[in-house]
Amino acid sequence: MMILAGLLALAGSTLGLIAAIGVVRFPDTLTRMHAATKPQIVGLILTLAAAAIASWGSRETGMLVLAIFFACLTIPVVGHRVGRLAHREGLYRRDLMTIDQMEPNRDD
């Protein structure tokens, strides 16, 4: 079980590193937000699952499961709100967008 916990922790920390590199290297707010939210939630789940496996049978396991649950609820909402704010404030590169689905005067 400890080997599985170690592998999960290693995978989670690798995804956290990938997210950090993406935030530094990507050119605008929308792509940085994507890099920050997608691998971050999976990396956090893997890391907390590793901690839950390592502390199996104690009270901390339930708290770690709750932390995973609430992270899955809040991180996508925060990412969505940051994306909408970045679009509204114009903090993105139009040349990187092929379709702007939030444009106010779209003809559908």
N, CA, C and O atoms as CSV, one atom per row, in Angstrom:
chain,resi,resn,atom,element,x,y,z
A,1,MET,N,N,0.821,-1.193,0.000
A,1,MET,CA,C,0.000,0.000,0.000
A,1,MET,C,C,0.871,1.266,0.000
A,1,MET,O,O,0.522,2.265,-0.628
A,2,MET,N,N,1.996,1.214,0.703
A,2,MET,CA,C,2.867,2.389,0.745
A,2,MET,C,C,3.511,2.660,-0.613
A,2,MET,O,O,3.775,3.813,-0.956
A,3,ILE,N,N,3.762,1.611,-1.380
A,3,ILE,CA,C,4.313,1.812,-2.725
A,3,ILE,C,C,3.278,2.509,-3.602
A,3,ILE,O,O,3.619,3.420,-4.357
A,4,LEU,N,N,2.017,2.087,-3.508
A,4,LEU,CA,C,0.946,2.740,-4.256
A,4,LEU,C,C,0.804,4.198,-3.827
A,4,LEU,O,O,0.650,5.083,-4.670
A,5,ALA,N,N,0.854,4.447,-2.530
A,5,ALA,CA,C,0.766,5.826,-2.031
A,5,ALA,C,C,1.931,6.660,-2.548
A,5,ALA,O,O,1.743,7.822,-2.910
A,6,GLY,N,N,3.108,6.100,-2.589
A,6,GLY,CA,C,4.275,6.813,-3.108
A,6,GLY,C,C,4.152,7.127,-4.585
A,6,GLY,O,O,4.502,8.221,-5.028
A,7,LEU,N,N,3.651,6.156,-5.351
A,7,LEU,CA,C,3.460,6.395,-6.787
A,7,LEU,C,C,2.405,7.467,-7.047
A,7,LEU,O,O,2.570,8.308,-7.930
A,8,LEU,N,N,1.315,7.430,-6.267
A,8,LEU,CA,C,0.283,8.456,-6.421
A,8,LEU,C,C,0.817,9.839,-6.050
A,8,LEU,O,O,0.522,10.821,-6.731
A,9,ALA,N,N,1.594,9.918,-4.981
A,9,ALA,CA,C,2.165,11.200,-4.573
A,9,ALA,C,C,3.142,11.717,-5.630
A,9,ALA,O,O,3.176,12.915,-5.913
A,10,LEU,N,N,3.926,10.825,-6.206
A,10,LEU,CA,C,4.858,11.220,-7.264
A,10,LEU,C,C,4.111,11.713,-8.500
A,10,LEU,O,O,4.492,12.719,-9.098
A,11,ALA,N,N,3.048,11.007,-8.883
A,11,ALA,CA,C,2.260,11.433,-10.044
A,11,ALA,C,C,1.581,12.772,-9.778
A,11,ALA,O,O,1.544,13.636,-10.654
A,12,GLY,N,N,1.045,12.946,-8.576
A,12,GLY,CA,C,0.393,14.211,-8.235
A,12,GLY,C,C,1.350,15.382,-8.221
A,12,GLY,O,O,1.017,16.469,-8.693
A,13,SER,N,N,2.536,15.167,-7.684
A,13,SER,CA,C,3.508,16.257,-7.657
A,13,SER,C,C,4.043,16.555,-9.059
A,13,SER,O,O,4.376,17.701,-9.361
A,14,THR,N,N,4.130,15.543,-9.910
A,14,THR,CA,C,4.540,15.773,-11.301
A,14,THR,C,C,3.506,16.632,-12.029
A,14,THR,O,O,3.863,17.543,-12.775
A,15,LEU,N,N,2.233,16.337,-11.809
A,15,LEU,CA,C,1.197,17.158,-12.434
A,15,LEU,C,C,1.211,18.582,-11.884
A,15,LEU,O,O,0.961,19.529,-12.629
A,16,GLY,N,N,1.496,18.746,-10.607
A,16,GLY,CA,C,1.638,20.089,-10.040
A,16,GLY,C,C,2.786,20.847,-10.684
A,16,GLY,O,O,2.672,22.043,-10.951
A,17,LEU,N,N,3.887,20.159,-10.934
A,17,LEU,CA,C,5.027,20.781,-11.612
A,17,LEU,C,C,4.673,21.171,-13.039
A,17,LEU,O,O,5.044,22.251,-13.500
A,18,ILE,N,N,3.963,20.304,-13.733
A,18,ILE,CA,C,3.536,20.615,-15.101
A,18,ILE,C,C,2.627,21.837,-15.106
A,18,ILE,O,O,2.750,22.697,-15.979
A,19,ALA,N,N,1.713,21.922,-14.139
A,19,ALA,CA,C,0.826,23.089,-14.046
A,19,ALA,C,C,1.627,24.361,-13.803
A,19,ALA,O,O,1.335,25.396,-14.402
A,20,ALA,N,N,2.626,24.301,-12.939
A,20,ALA,CA,C,3.442,25.480,-12.651
A,20,ALA,C,C,4.231,25.919,-13.877
A,20,ALA,O,O,4.341,27.115,-14.149
A,21,ILE,N,N,4.774,24.970,-14.613
A,21,ILE,CA,C,5.511,25.307,-15.835
A,21,ILE,C,C,4.574,25.934,-16.860
A,21,ILE,O,O,4.946,26.894,-17.536
A,22,GLY,N,N,3.349,25.394,-16.980
A,22,GLY,CA,C,2.380,25.960,-17.915
A,22,GLY,C,C,1.981,27.372,-17.556
A,22,GLY,O,O,1.812,28.208,-18.443
A,23,VAL,N,N,1.827,27.659,-16.270
A,23,VAL,CA,C,1.461,29.013,-15.846
A,23,VAL,C,C,2.575,30.000,-16.200
A,23,VAL,O,O,2.299,31.136,-16.586
A,24,VAL,N,N,3.810,29.574,-16.072
A,24,VAL,CA,C,4.928,30.465,-16.368
A,24,VAL,C,C,5.120,30.649,-17.881
A,24,VAL,O,O,5.448,31.747,-18.332
A,25,ARG,N,N,4.921,29.599,-18.652
A,25,ARG,CA,C,5.286,29.646,-20.070
A,25,ARG,C,C,4.186,30.108,-21.011
A,25,ARG,O,O,4.488,30.631,-22.083
A,26,PHE,N,N,2.914,29.934,-20.646
A,26,PHE,CA,C,1.848,30.282,-21.581
A,26,PHE,C,C,1.678,31.793,-21.690
A,26,PHE,O,O,1.968,32.519,-20.739
A,27,PRO,N,N,1.204,32.280,-22.861
A,27,PRO,CA,C,1.272,33.712,-23.142
A,27,PRO,C,C,0.165,34.586,-22.552
A,27,PRO,O,O,0.408,35.764,-22.290
A,28,ASP,N,N,-1.035,34.057,-22.334
A,28,ASP,CA,C,-2.113,34.934,-21.881
A,28,ASP,C,C,-2.887,34.293,-20.731
A,28,ASP,O,O,-2.628,33.155,-20.339
A,29,THR,N,N,-3.837,35.052,-20.206
A,29,THR,CA,C,-4.564,34.626,-19.001
A,29,THR,C,C,-5.381,33.369,-19.234
A,29,THR,O,O,-5.403,32.489,-18.374
A,30,LEU,N,N,-6.051,33.260,-20.370
A,30,LEU,CA,C,-6.914,32.101,-20.602
A,30,LEU,C,C,-6.120,30.801,-20.702
A,30,LEU,O,O,-6.532,29.782,-20.148
A,31,THR,N,N,-4.991,30.827,-21.399
A,31,THR,CA,C,-4.200,29.606,-21.491
A,31,THR,C,C,-3.516,29.289,-20.163
A,31,THR,O,O,-3.352,28.120,-19.814
A,32,ARG,N,N,-3.120,30.311,-19.431
A,32,ARG,CA,C,-2.545,30.078,-18.101
A,32,ARG,C,C,-3.576,29.506,-17.156
A,32,ARG,O,O,-3.266,28.628,-16.351
A,33,MET,N,N,-4.806,29.995,-17.247
A,33,MET,CA,C,-5.876,29.471,-16.400
A,33,MET,C,C,-6.147,28.008,-16.718
A,33,MET,O,O,-6.386,27.204,-15.817
A,34,HIS,N,N,-6.110,27.671,-17.976
A,34,HIS,CA,C,-6.306,26.276,-18.377
A,34,HIS,C,C,-5.183,25.393,-17.817
A,34,HIS,O,O,-5.433,24.300,-17.309
A,35,ALA,N,N,-3.952,25.884,-17.920
A,35,ALA,CA,C,-2.816,25.123,-17.403
A,35,ALA,C,C,-2.864,25.010,-15.887
A,35,ALA,O,O,-2.381,24.025,-15.328
A,36,ALA,N,N,-3.429,25.983,-15.225
A,36,ALA,CA,C,-3.470,25.953,-13.767
A,36,ALA,C,C,-4.582,25.060,-13.239
A,36,ALA,O,O,-4.418,24.444,-12.186
A,37,THR,N,N,-5.711,24.972,-13.940
A,37,THR,CA,C,-6.837,24.233,-13.386
A,37,THR,C,C,-6.858,22.758,-13.771
A,37,THR,O,O,-7.174,21.918,-12.928
A,38,LYS,N,N,-6.543,22.425,-14.978
A,38,LYS,CA,C,-6.685,21.026,-15.416
A,38,LYS,C,C,-5.726,20.076,-14.694
A,38,LYS,O,O,-6.193,19.139,-14.046
A,39,PRO,N,N,-4.417,20.275,-14.775
A,39,PRO,CA,C,-3.546,19.331,-14.063
A,39,PRO,C,C,-3.567,19.534,-12.551
A,39,PRO,O,O,-3.230,18.624,-11.794
A,40,GLN,N,N,-3.968,20.741,-12.111
A,40,GLN,CA,C,-3.962,20.993,-10.676
A,40,GLN,C,C,-4.974,20.117,-9.958
A,40,GLN,O,O,-4.648,19.539,-8.921
A,41,ILE,N,N,-6.185,20.002,-10.471
A,41,ILE,CA,C,-7.210,19.225,-9.779
A,41,ILE,C,C,-6.851,17.742,-9.777
A,41,ILE,O,O,-7.043,17.060,-8.771
A,42,VAL,N,N,-6.337,17.245,-10.884
A,42,VAL,CA,C,-5.955,15.834,-10.931
A,42,VAL,C,C,-4.751,15.573,-10.025
A,42,VAL,O,O,-4.707,14.563,-9.323
A,43,GLY,N,N,-3.780,16.481,-10.041
A,43,GLY,CA,C,-2.618,16.338,-9.166
A,43,GLY,C,C,-2.998,16.395,-7.699
A,43,GLY,O,O,-2.463,15.644,-6.884
A,44,LEU,N,N,-3.928,17.291,-7.361
A,44,LEU,CA,C,-4.384,17.385,-5.980
A,44,LEU,C,C,-5.122,16.124,-5.555
A,44,LEU,O,O,-4.931,15.640,-4.440
A,45,ILE,N,N,-5.962,15.590,-6.432
A,45,ILE,CA,C,-6.672,14.352,-6.116
A,45,ILE,C,C,-5.685,13.212,-5.901
A,45,ILE,O,O,-5.828,12.441,-4.952
A,46,LEU,N,N,-4.695,13.099,-6.765
A,46,LEU,CA,C,-3.711,12.024,-6.615
A,46,LEU,C,C,-2.906,12.167,-5.323
A,46,LEU,O,O,-2.657,11.182,-4.628
A,47,THR,N,N,-2.503,13.390,-5.009
A,47,THR,CA,C,-1.722,13.617,-3.795
A,47,THR,C,C,-2.552,13.345,-2.542
A,47,THR,O,O,-2.069,12.709,-1.605
A,48,LEU,N,N,-3.791,13.822,-2.520
A,48,LEU,CA,C,-4.645,13.561,-1.359
A,48,LEU,C,C,-5.025,12.085,-1.260
A,48,LEU,O,O,-5.170,11.558,-0.157
A,49,ALA,N,N,-5.186,11.418,-2.396
A,49,ALA,CA,C,-5.449,9.977,-2.363
A,49,ALA,C,C,-4.247,9.224,-1.805
A,49,ALA,O,O,-4.414,8.241,-1.082
A,50,ALA,N,N,-3.048,9.673,-2.130
A,50,ALA,CA,C,-1.847,9.048,-1.566
A,50,ALA,C,C,-1.811,9.238,-0.053
A,50,ALA,O,O,-1.469,8.315,0.687
A,51,ALA,N,N,-2.163,10.431,0.399
A,51,ALA,CA,C,-2.201,10.674,1.846
A,51,ALA,C,C,-3.287,9.849,2.511
A,51,ALA,O,O,-3.099,9.371,3.630
A,52,ALA,N,N,-4.425,9.674,1.843
A,52,ALA,CA,C,-5.504,8.857,2.406
A,52,ALA,C,C,-5.092,7.393,2.500
A,52,ALA,O,O,-5.414,6.718,3.478
A,53,ILE,N,N,-4.390,6.906,1.500
A,53,ILE,CA,C,-3.918,5.515,1.542
A,53,ILE,C,C,-2.891,5.344,2.655
A,53,ILE,O,O,-2.904,4.342,3.370
A,54,ALA,N,N,-2.008,6.317,2.801
A,54,ALA,CA,C,-0.973,6.227,3.831
A,54,ALA,C,C,-1.561,6.287,5.235
A,54,ALA,O,O,-1.004,5.704,6.166
A,55,SER,N,N,-2.683,6.989,5.397
A,55,SER,CA,C,-3.296,7.095,6.726
A,55,SER,C,C,-4.577,6.284,6.822
A,55,SER,O,O,-5.485,6.656,7.565
A,56,TRP,N,N,-4.665,5.196,6.094
A,56,TRP,CA,C,-5.878,4.376,6.039
A,56,TRP,C,C,-6.257,3.872,7.432
A,56,TRP,O,O,-5.415,3.375,8.180
A,57,GLY,N,N,-7.532,4.010,7.758
A,57,GLY,CA,C,-8.028,3.515,9.031
A,57,GLY,C,C,-8.039,4.561,10.130
A,57,GLY,O,O,-8.451,4.257,11.249
A,58,SER,N,N,-7.608,5.766,9.856
A,58,SER,CA,C,-7.621,6.814,10.876
A,58,SER,C,C,-8.671,7.867,10.513
A,58,SER,O,O,-9.285,7.801,9.448
A,59,ARG,N,N,-8.866,8.821,11.396
A,59,ARG,CA,C,-9.850,9.871,11.163
A,59,ARG,C,C,-9.437,10.789,10.025
A,59,ARG,O,O,-10.290,11.399,9.381
A,60,GLU,N,N,-8.161,10.890,9.775
A,60,GLU,CA,C,-7.685,11.783,8.722
A,60,GLU,C,C,-8.140,11.347,7.335
A,60,GLU,O,O,-8.239,12.174,6.429
A,61,THR,N,N,-8.413,10.073,7.163
A,61,THR,CA,C,-8.832,9.573,5.857
A,61,THR,C,C,-10.140,10.226,5.429
A,61,THR,O,O,-10.281,10.640,4.278
A,62,GLY,N,N,-11.081,10.318,6.334
A,62,GLY,CA,C,-12.349,10.964,6.017
A,62,GLY,C,C,-12.185,12.436,5.682
A,62,GLY,O,O,-12.857,12.953,4.790
A,63,MET,N,N,-11.297,13.108,6.391
A,63,MET,CA,C,-11.052,14.521,6.101
A,63,MET,C,C,-10.406,14.693,4.729
A,63,MET,O,O,-10.704,15.653,4.020
A,64,LEU,N,N,-9.529,13.775,4.355
A,64,LEU,CA,C,-8.898,13.857,3.037
A,64,LEU,C,C,-9.907,13.609,1.925
A,64,LEU,O,O,-9.836,14.239,0.870
A,65,VAL,N,N,-10.843,12.698,2.152
A,65,VAL,CA,C,-11.895,12.452,1.163
A,65,VAL,C,C,-12.776,13.691,1.023
A,65,VAL,O,O,-13.167,14.050,-0.088
A,66,LEU,N,N,-13.090,14.344,2.139
A,66,LEU,CA,C,-13.863,15.591,2.080
A,66,LEU,C,C,-13.087,16.686,1.346
A,66,LEU,O,O,-13.675,17.457,0.587
A,67,ALA,N,N,-11.798,16.758,1.560
A,67,ALA,CA,C,-10.981,17.756,0.871
A,67,ALA,C,C,-10.999,17.518,-0.635
A,67,ALA,O,O,-11.076,18.469,-1.412
A,68,ILE,N,N,-10.928,16.262,-1.046
A,68,ILE,CA,C,-11.016,15.931,-2.473
A,68,ILE,C,C,-12.373,16.363,-3.026
A,68,ILE,O,O,-12.447,16.959,-4.101
A,69,PHE,N,N,-13.440,16.064,-2.297
A,69,PHE,CA,C,-14.788,16.414,-2.726
A,69,PHE,C,C,-14.944,17.923,-2.902
A,69,PHE,O,O,-15.445,18.377,-3.931
A,70,PHE,N,N,-14.522,18.694,-1.914
A,70,PHE,CA,C,-14.677,20.135,-2.000
A,70,PHE,C,C,-13.750,20.759,-3.036
A,70,PHE,O,O,-14.100,21.774,-3.637
A,71,ALA,N,N,-12.587,20.180,-3.256
A,71,ALA,CA,C,-11.706,20.672,-4.316
A,71,ALA,C,C,-12.342,20.444,-5.681
A,71,ALA,O,O,-12.248,21.297,-6.564
A,72,CYS,N,N,-12.987,19.297,-5.854
A,72,CYS,CA,C,-13.666,19.015,-7.127
A,72,CYS,C,C,-14.840,19.953,-7.361
A,72,CYS,O,O,-15.204,20.215,-8.508
A,73,LEU,N,N,-15.434,20.461,-6.287
A,73,LEU,CA,C,-16.525,21.419,-6.432
A,73,LEU,C,C,-16.036,22.836,-6.712
A,73,LEU,O,O,-16.641,23.549,-7.512
A,74,THR,N,N,-14.962,23.248,-6.070
A,74,THR,CA,C,-14.578,24.657,-6.124
A,74,THR,C,C,-13.596,25.008,-7.235
A,74,THR,O,O,-13.719,26.085,-7.818
A,75,ILE,N,N,-12.644,24.167,-7.550
A,75,ILE,CA,C,-11.622,24.516,-8.535
A,75,ILE,C,C,-12.205,24.780,-9.927
A,75,ILE,O,O,-11.802,25.753,-10.564
A,76,PRO,N,N,-13.136,23.958,-10.430
A,76,PRO,CA,C,-13.715,24.295,-11.738
A,76,PRO,C,C,-14.508,25.607,-11.732
A,76,PRO,O,O,-14.492,26.346,-12.716
A,77,VAL,N,N,-15.192,25.894,-10.638
A,77,VAL,CA,C,-15.956,27.140,-10.553
A,77,VAL,C,C,-15.018,28.339,-10.557
A,77,VAL,O,O,-15.280,29.325,-11.244
A,78,VAL,N,N,-13.939,28.268,-9.806
A,78,VAL,CA,C,-12.970,29.361,-9.770
A,78,VAL,C,C,-12.326,29.549,-11.149
A,78,VAL,O,O,-12.156,30.681,-11.603
A,79,GLY,N,N,-11.973,28.467,-11.802
A,79,GLY,CA,C,-11.401,28.557,-13.143
A,79,GLY,C,C,-12.365,29.193,-14.137
A,79,GLY,O,O,-11.956,29.984,-14.986
A,80,HIS,N,N,-13.634,28.848,-14.031
A,80,HIS,CA,C,-14.647,29.430,-14.907
A,80,HIS,C,C,-14.781,30.929,-14.653
A,80,HIS,O,O,-14.853,31.719,-15.594
A,81,ARG,N,N,-14.814,31.309,-13.404
A,81,ARG,CA,C,-14.951,32.728,-13.062
A,81,ARG,C,C,-13.719,33.536,-13.509
A,81,ARG,O,O,-13.855,34.660,-13.992
A,82,VAL,N,N,-12.542,32.969,-13.349
A,82,VAL,CA,C,-11.326,33.658,-13.807
A,82,VAL,C,C,-11.347,33.815,-15.326
A,82,VAL,O,O,-10.963,34.862,-15.848
A,83,GLY,N,N,-11.787,32.793,-16.026
A,83,GLY,CA,C,-11.876,32.866,-17.482
A,83,GLY,C,C,-12.864,33.920,-17.950
A,83,GLY,O,O,-12.580,34.659,-18.892
A,84,ARG,N,N,-14.018,33.999,-17.306
A,84,ARG,CA,C,-15.004,35.013,-17.672
A,84,ARG,C,C,-14.491,36.421,-17.388
A,84,ARG,O,O,-14.688,37.335,-18.188
A,85,LEU,N,N,-13.831,36.588,-16.244
A,85,LEU,CA,C,-13.282,37.897,-15.904
A,85,LEU,C,C,-12.178,38.298,-16.882
A,85,LEU,O,O,-12.115,39.451,-17.308
A,86,ALA,N,N,-11.315,37.358,-17.236
A,86,ALA,CA,C,-10.248,37.654,-18.195
A,86,ALA,C,C,-10.832,38.048,-19.549
A,86,ALA,O,O,-10.319,38.950,-20.211
A,87,HIS,N,N,-11.882,37.384,-19.949
A,87,HIS,CA,C,-12.510,37.727,-21.224
A,87,HIS,C,C,-13.159,39.095,-21.143
A,87,HIS,O,O,-13.009,39.902,-22.060
A,88,ARG,N,N,-13.871,39.370,-20.074
A,88,ARG,CA,C,-14.552,40.653,-19.929
A,88,ARG,C,C,-13.567,41.819,-19.883
A,88,ARG,O,O,-13.837,42.890,-20.427
A,89,GLU,N,N,-12.422,41.603,-19.230
A,89,GLU,CA,C,-11.421,42.663,-19.106
A,89,GLU,C,C,-10.481,42.726,-20.307
A,89,GLU,O,O,-9.654,43.634,-20.392
A,90,GLY,N,N,-10.594,41.781,-21.232
A,90,GLY,CA,C,-9.748,41.781,-22.417
A,90,GLY,C,C,-8.330,41.309,-22.156
A,90,GLY,O,O,-7.405,41.719,-22.857
A,91,LEU,N,N,-8.143,40.460,-21.166
A,91,LEU,CA,C,-6.804,39.971,-20.802
A,91,LEU,C,C,-6.477,38.665,-21.525
A,91,LEU,O,O,-6.048,37.695,-20.901
A,92,TYR,N,N,-6.678,38.646,-22.815
A,92,TYR,CA,C,-6.374,37.458,-23.609
A,92,TYR,C,C,-5.935,37.909,-24.990
A,92,TYR,O,O,-6.141,39.057,-25.382
A,93,ARG,N,N,-5.331,36.993,-25.713
A,93,ARG,CA,C,-4.855,37.305,-27.067
A,93,ARG,C,C,-5.882,36.831,-28.084
A,93,ARG,O,O,-6.177,35.639,-28.172
A,94,ARG,N,N,-6.416,37.756,-28.837
A,94,ARG,CA,C,-7.427,37.408,-29.844
A,94,ARG,C,C,-6.852,36.524,-30.958
A,94,ARG,O,O,-7.574,35.716,-31.542
A,95,ASP,N,N,-5.566,36.674,-31.249
A,95,ASP,CA,C,-4.981,35.876,-32.326
A,95,ASP,C,C,-4.886,34.398,-31.967
A,95,ASP,O,O,-4.695,33.571,-32.859
A,96,LEU,N,N,-5.014,34.040,-30.693
A,96,LEU,CA,C,-4.986,32.638,-30.284
A,96,LEU,C,C,-6.372,32.005,-30.283
A,96,LEU,O,O,-6.492,30.788,-30.141
A,97,MET,N,N,-7.414,32.805,-30.438
A,97,MET,CA,C,-8.789,32.295,-30.421
A,97,MET,C,C,-9.283,32.058,-31.834
A,97,MET,O,O,-9.093,32.898,-32.714
A,98,THR,N,N,-9.918,30.916,-32.052
A,98,THR,CA,C,-10.530,30.661,-33.349
A,98,THR,C,C,-12.006,31.023,-33.327
A,98,THR,O,O,-12.521,31.556,-34.310
A,99,ILE,N,N,-12.698,30.746,-32.225
A,99,ILE,CA,C,-14.105,31.082,-32.057
A,99,ILE,C,C,-14.264,31.758,-30.700
A,99,ILE,O,O,-13.816,31.241,-29.677
A,100,ASP,N,N,-14.906,32.918,-30.708
A,100,ASP,CA,C,-15.182,33.623,-29.453
A,100,ASP,C,C,-16.651,33.428,-29.120
A,100,ASP,O,O,-17.503,34.163,-29.618
A,101,GLN,N,N,-16.953,32.450,-28.288
A,101,GLN,CA,C,-18.350,32.140,-27.965
A,101,GLN,C,C,-18.941,33.102,-26.946
A,101,GLN,O,O,-20.140,33.040,-26.676
A,102,MET,N,N,-18.143,33.980,-26.380
A,102,MET,CA,C,-18.655,34.931,-25.412
A,102,MET,C,C,-18.805,36.326,-25.996
A,102,MET,O,O,-19.101,37.276,-25.270
A,103,GLU,N,N,-18.608,36.455,-27.282
A,103,GLU,CA,C,-18.750,37.748,-27.934
A,103,GLU,C,C,-20.206,38.196,-27.839
A,103,GLU,O,O,-21.104,37.423,-28.173
A,104,PRO,N,N,-20.462,39.426,-27.391
A,104,PRO,CA,C,-21.843,39.843,-27.142
A,104,PRO,C,C,-22.717,39.973,-28.383
A,104,PRO,O,O,-23.930,39.789,-28.279
A,105,ASN,N,N,-22.169,40.276,-29.536
A,105,ASN,CA,C,-22.972,40.508,-30.749
A,105,ASN,C,C,-22.834,39.378,-31.746
A,105,ASN,O,O,-22.619,39.606,-32.936
A,106,ARG,N,N,-22.958,38.165,-31.255
A,106,ARG,CA,C,-22.872,37.002,-32.162
A,106,ARG,C,C,-24.186,36.837,-32.905
A,106,ARG,O,O,-25.256,37.106,-32.358
A,107,ASP,N,N,-24.104,36.399,-34.138
A,107,ASP,CA,C,-25.304,36.080,-34.925
A,107,ASP,C,C,-25.480,34.580,-34.959
A,107,ASP,O,O,-24.824,33.891,-35.741
A,108,ASP,N,N,-26.367,34.065,-34.113
A,108,ASP,CA,C,-26.625,32.609,-34.078
A,108,ASP,C,C,-27.949,32.286,-34.702
A,108,ASP,O,O,-28.334,31.118,-34.763
